[in-house]
Amino acid sequence: MADKGGRPVRTGSERIRKLAQAALNADVTVEQVDTILEGLSETLEDLNTSTAKLNATMDRFNSTINQIDALAPRLIAVVDRMEGIVTRVENLVGMGEAVLGPLAATENAVRSGVNAMRRTIGL
């Protein structure tokens, strides 16, 4: 028999009690791990649901971006047409000013003449 180094020798009932206590401790540990795994399973299911919702949101976002991309060339074409219209209006206003310039000068000359005649007549 091996030397126990001064430790008392355990009896069979002590060994059985120790083994029973170790089994109970292991059972409690297994229950704790089982509880943790159940909670983790629920968390993973929630995460899976959230990921699916995020995926659907990203699909809608991608669709919206694609619609904006498709709309951009049409908006650019509208802006180009509006710039053309503004250029033509500016040209018309410039021609109107050129036409009205001599009329304004003639009106000014006629007013001056009428005012001079009024002063001369005394009206």
C-alpha positions as CSV (number, residue, x, y, z in Angstrom):
1,M,0.0,0.0,0.0
2,A,1.2,3.6,-0.8
3,D,2.2,6.0,1.9
4,K,-0.6,8.6,2.5
5,G,1.8,11.1,4.0
6,G,0.0,11.3,7.3
7,R,-3.5,11.8,5.9
8,P,-6.2,9.9,7.5
9,V,-7.6,7.0,5.5
10,R,-11.2,7.6,4.4
11,T,-13.8,5.0,5.0
12,G,-16.1,3.7,2.3
13,S,-19.1,5.8,3.5
14,E,-17.0,9.0,3.4
15,R,-16.0,8.2,-0.1
16,I,-19.6,7.6,-1.1
17,R,-20.6,11.0,0.5
18,K,-17.8,12.8,-1.3
19,L,-18.8,11.2,-4.6
20,A,-22.5,12.0,-4.0
21,Q,-21.6,15.6,-3.2
22,A,-19.5,15.8,-6.3
23,A,-22.4,14.4,-8.4
24,L,-24.8,16.9,-6.9
25,N,-22.4,19.8,-7.6
26,A,-22.0,18.5,-11.2
27,D,-25.8,18.3,-11.5
28,V,-26.2,21.9,-10.3
29,T,-23.5,23.0,-12.7
30,V,-25.2,21.2,-15.6
31,E,-28.5,22.9,-14.7
32,Q,-26.8,26.3,-14.7
33,V,-25.2,25.7,-18.1
34,D,-28.6,24.5,-19.4
35,T,-30.2,27.7,-18.2
36,I,-27.5,29.8,-19.8
37,L,-27.8,27.9,-23.1
38,E,-31.6,28.3,-23.1
39,G,-31.2,32.1,-22.6
40,L,-28.6,32.2,-25.3
41,S,-30.9,30.3,-27.6
42,E,-33.7,32.9,-27.1
43,T,-31.2,35.7,-27.6
44,L,-30.0,34.1,-30.9
45,E,-33.6,33.7,-32.1
46,D,-34.2,37.4,-31.3
47,L,-31.0,38.3,-33.1
48,N,-32.1,36.2,-36.1
49,T,-35.4,38.0,-36.2
50,S,-33.7,41.4,-35.9
51,T,-31.3,40.4,-38.7
52,A,-34.2,39.4,-41.0
53,K,-35.9,42.7,-40.3
54,L,-32.6,44.6,-41.0
55,N,-32.2,42.7,-44.2
56,A,-35.7,43.7,-45.3
57,T,-35.0,47.3,-44.4
58,M,-31.8,47.2,-46.4
59,D,-33.6,45.8,-49.4
60,R,-36.1,48.7,-49.2
61,F,-33.2,51.1,-48.9
62,N,-31.5,49.6,-51.9
63,S,-34.7,49.8,-53.9
64,T,-35.1,53.5,-52.9
65,I,-31.5,54.2,-53.9
66,N,-32.0,52.5,-57.3
67,Q,-35.2,54.6,-57.9
68,I,-33.2,57.8,-57.1
69,D,-30.5,56.7,-59.4
70,A,-33.1,56.1,-62.2
71,L,-34.7,59.5,-61.4
72,A,-31.4,61.5,-61.5
73,P,-31.0,61.6,-65.3
74,R,-34.6,62.8,-65.8
75,L,-34.0,65.5,-63.2
76,I,-30.9,66.6,-65.0
77,A,-32.8,66.7,-68.3
78,V,-35.5,68.9,-66.7
79,V,-32.8,71.3,-65.3
80,D,-31.2,71.5,-68.7
81,R,-34.5,72.4,-70.3
82,M,-35.2,75.0,-67.6
83,E,-31.8,76.5,-68.2
84,G,-32.6,76.7,-71.9
85,I,-35.9,78.4,-71.1
86,V,-34.2,80.9,-68.8
87,T,-31.6,81.7,-71.5
88,R,-34.4,82.4,-74.1
89,V,-36.3,84.6,-71.6
90,E,-33.1,86.5,-70.9
91,N,-32.6,87.0,-74.7
92,L,-36.3,88.2,-75.0
93,V,-35.8,90.7,-72.1
94,G,-32.6,91.9,-73.7
95,M,-34.4,92.5,-77.0
96,G,-37.2,94.2,-75.2
97,E,-34.8,96.5,-73.5
98,A,-33.1,97.3,-76.8
99,V,-36.5,98.0,-78.4
100,L,-37.7,100.1,-75.5
101,G,-34.5,102.1,-75.2
102,P,-35.3,104.4,-78.2
103,L,-38.9,104.6,-77.2
104,A,-37.9,105.8,-73.7
105,A,-35.6,108.3,-75.2
106,T,-38.4,109.5,-77.6
107,E,-40.8,109.7,-74.7
108,N,-38.3,111.7,-72.7
109,A,-37.8,114.1,-75.6
110,V,-41.5,114.6,-76.1
111,R,-42.1,115.2,-72.4
112,S,-39.3,117.7,-72.4
113,G,-40.8,119.4,-75.4
114,V,-44.3,119.4,-73.9
115,N,-43.0,120.8,-70.6
116,A,-41.1,123.5,-72.5
117,M,-44.2,124.5,-74.3
118,R,-46.2,124.6,-71.1
119,R,-43.7,126.9,-69.5
120,T,-43.7,129.1,-72.5
121,I,-47.5,129.2,-72.7
122,G,-47.7,129.4,-68.9
123,L,-49.7,126.4,-68.2
